[in-house]
Amino acid sequence: MSRLIAPVVLALLTLGSAVRGQDVTLQSLVTPSTIISKDGHVVTFAVHGFVEFNSLADLFPYIKSQTDRWKAEQMHDPQGRELQRQLLRRGIESRIVSMIDERPLELLVTHTAGELQQALVQMKEPVPSGYAEDFLAVQEKWKHAINCWSASPVIQGRVLSNWYPIEEGIQLFGATYDSTEHFWQAVKYHPDVTIPEVIDLLRRVEARDWNPWLERLDRDPKEYLPNAYALEFLRHNLAAERLRWFRGELARYGMRPTDRARHLQQRGGSPSRFSAYQEKILWGDLADLFHLVYTFSVPDDPVRVVLAQHHFDAIYLGDRKMGFISEEFCGLMLEIWKVKFLQTPRFREVIRSIPLEIRLEHFLNDGDSPDIPIPIYVGYLNQIRELARGPLAVGERP
């Protein structure tokens, strides 16, 4: 009988947590078992962009599983403690800085550090070492920062997103794009790559069992840990259902056999048929998938030969050939931002209006970006603001 009752009790407890989450308070926010819900749906959060959780209490076993997954000779105790510290901090920040619910962050930044400390002291549930300190650190960070992304509640934050639509278009390297996002994803395709080639590559990827390939990368902490987001991205996007989705999306738009992938993402006589969102989840994720499979495959893997034949061995721009994971390709982001924020007066005015006391940040579900790691991206954001606040060039409009 008890075996039948236990699942019912667990379901009721879970339901209760979710209902309480509808009316979020500072105390409930710091309580690990709280499940926050909005419009009848659980507000999840993630580590590495793809490993999702309903509550911070769900995060704790995951952290332990990660510190226990490798043998002692592969990961020493100090490394394990550092990994635990990083995952806890990232999980707490992801819980607070939600992409679908502003209430957690609003609660944190509208209370004092003393009030947060009091809530943490009054919290009765067991938590890992460093839990309170990480909450306080996240609060301190976001009291003095703007999250620059497409759905930011702050206008400046939206403008500083690559997704921000540019009505007049932006000319970059001889072509015009609807946004900097359109350029950033389009450039990952060689100018000669056609849609049939992309579809053929997808079919080849679909035909392979990727589990042994992923297991090889999972086994080695020296391979997995520095590239955790990229490998979780690959795990997600190499799933059969996801690969079918890519192929279905490519079939939706009535593209011709002669159409070239990069050219389709550029603006011709009218704006592109693809939104910035579609640029990211279709063209960007698909290109990233091909480039990352090439990058993480062993040298004699036949898939590298096929991908190289279709120019997914590097980024090709004019006479330049840049590694997908390289400082040179990262630096390209700063180059295109100089056009947007230094040479376009209306955007320069926006970015230079943000006080230097406010840190420009970019945090989305603890996601990273294999082509330009978030710390570099954020560094460039703050650097371009400093440049925009400098003196205007001769003849430049204020």
Secondary structure, 3 states (H helix, E strand, C coil): CHHHHHHHHHHHHHHHHHHHHHCCCHHHHHCCCCCCEECCEECCEEECCCEEECCHHHHHHHHHHHHHCCCCCCCCHHHHHHHHHHHHHHHHHHHHCCCCCCHHHHHHHCCCHHHHHHHHHHCCCCCCCCHHHHHHHHHHHHCCEEECCCCCCCHHHHHCCCCCCCCCCEEECCEEECCHHHHHHHCCCCCCCEHHHHHHHHHHHHCCCCHHHHHHHHHCHHHHHHHHHHHHHHHHHCCHHHHHHHHHHHHHCCCCCCCEHHHHCCCCCCCCCCCHHHHHHHHHHHHHHHHHHHHHCCCCCHHHHHHHHCCCCCEEECCEEECCCCHHHHHHHHHHHHHHHHCCHHHHHHHHCCCCCCEEECCCCCCCCCCCCHHHHHHHHHHHHHHHCCCCCCCCCC
